[in-house]
Amino acid sequence: MHCPYCRKTDTRVLDSRVADDGTSIRRRRVCASCEKRFTTVEQMQLMVLKRSGASEPFNRDKAISGVRKACKGRPVTEDQLACLGQAVEDALRLTGQAEINANEVGLAILSPLRELDEVAYLRFASVYRAFESAEDFEDEIEMLKTERRLAHSDVTGDVADGEPIAVPAGTG
C-alpha cells in the first residue's frame, strides 16, 4: 500500500473494521516514513463467470447499458437506472459469492426492472430469455397481469372483478 502523502510503500495497519453491512473492510493505516495516518477501504471484487468459461470483474455500467437499451423511449431516468444498477450489485454481493454466473446477473436485473417499467422488462426478458414467438410474450404478459391482480387483492381484500374474498367462519 502506497502512502498517499509520501508514496512510500512501508505502511502498517492500526485498526481494521467491517463496514457497509459486511461487504467491505475499513483499515486505518500509518506510514512508517512520514508517520501520517490514512484510511483505506477494501471491497470484495465481484467476478462474473461468462458462458464461455472466462471470468471478468462485475461492471455495473455494463449491466445498466443492457437495461438502458430496453428502456429506450420509456419514461425511465438515468437516476432510476443508476438505482437499479446499485440494487442489482447489492443483491449480487448479498449472495456472499465472489464469482457469479452471468445468468444470475440477468436474473438479478429482471425483478427490479419489472418494478421500474413493465414494457422495458418485457423487452429485456424477451432478449434475456430468448423469446421465440408471440406466445412467449403472451405468457409473460399473462404472468404480469396475474401478479398485479394478486397484489391488488392483497391490498384491497378484493379480487380483480370486485367480488370480496371469502373469509372462513371463525377467523374474524
N, C-alpha and C positions, 0 to 999 in steps of 0.2 A: 504494500500500500504506500503510495507516494504522499508525502506531506503536502497539503495544498499551499503552504506558506513558503517552504524552502526546497521542495521537490525531492528531499532525501527519502530513501526507502526504509529507513530504520525507525519504525513506529511500533508501539505496543498498545494492546487493548487494556483499558482501565475497567470497563464495565460493558456487559452485554445484556440486552433485554429483548424479549419478544415483543413485536409491535404489530399493528394492523391485524388484529384477530389471528395472530399466529402465522401470517403469510410472509413476514419479514423479520429481520433481526436488526436492532439498532445497537451500534457499538460506539462507545466513547473511547477515543484514542489520544495518545500523546506522542509527539515526535521526540526521539532521543537527541536529535541535533539542536533544534531551536526551542524545544520544550513547550511548543504551543499545542493546544488541545483542539480537537475537531471531532465531528460526528460523522459516521458513515451508516448507511442503511443498505443491508444486503437483502435481496429478494430472490426467491427461487426462480430459476429460469424455466419457464414452461416450454416444453418441446412438443411439436406436432409430428406424429408419425404419419407420413403420406402413404397413399395406396401403393406407390412404387417401392416402399420399404425405406426410403430416405427420411431423415429427421431434419426438421428445421425449427428455429425458435418461433413461438407463437407471435404473430404480428396482428395487433388489434386493428390497425389501419387496413390490412389485407382483408380481414373478416368484414369490416364495415364497407369496403369497396364493393363486395358482392351484394350486400344488402342495399347499398346506395343504388345499384342498377335496378333492383326490384322495386325501389321506391320512386323511380323516375316518374315525374308527373303527378305524384301523390303529395298530399299536404303533410309532409314529414320534414322537419327542420334538421339542420346539421347538429344542433344541440341534442335533439332526440336520438339521432344516430350515434352521437358520442356516448350518451347514457346507455344505449343498447349495447354498444361495444364494451363499456365498463361492466355492465351486468353479465355479459357473456364471459368476459375474462374472470370476473369474480366467481361465477358458477363453476368454471373450469378449475380455478385454484382451490375451491372448496372441496373438490373431489380428493385432494391430497396426493394426486398422482403427478409425477414430474413429466411424464410423457403421455400425451392424449392422442387417440386416433383422430384422423381428420374427420371421420364420420361423426364422432362425438362433438366436434366443434360445430358442425352443421346442425346437429340436434339441439345444441345449446342455443343456437340462434333462433330456431323455429318458435319456441314458446314466447320470448319477449317480442318477437316480430309480429306474432299473431295478435298480441295485446296492443301493439302500436298501430298496425294498419292491416286489415284483413286482405285487402287487394294485394298489397306488397307481399304479404305472407303467401298467398296463393301463387304469385309469380315465383317467389323464391322456392317454395315447396315443389312447384312443377319442374324446376330445373334440378333441385337437390334430390328429389325422389324419382326423377326421370319419368314424369307422366308421359304416357304414350297415346292416350285417347281422351276424347271428351268425357267419357265415363269416369276417368280418373279425377278430372276436375269436379264432376258432379258428385262423386263420392266424398271428396274433400269438402265441398260446399255443404253437403248434407250433414257432415260431421260438425261443421261450424254452426249450422243452424240448430242442431240438436244441443250442442253445448250452450248456445245462447238461450234456448228455451229452458234448459235445466238451471242455468244461472238466474234467469228471470223468476222461475218458480221458487228458487231458494230465497230470493229477496222478498217477493211479494206473497208467497204462500199460494199462489195461483198457478195453474198450468197455462200454456200459451193461449188456449181457446177461451179462457175466462172462467172455467169451471173450478170451484175450490177443490183443494186436495183433501181427500177423505182422511180423517183422523180416527184411529181405532178408539173404541169406547174404553174409558178408564185411564186414558193417558193425559187428559186435560184437567 
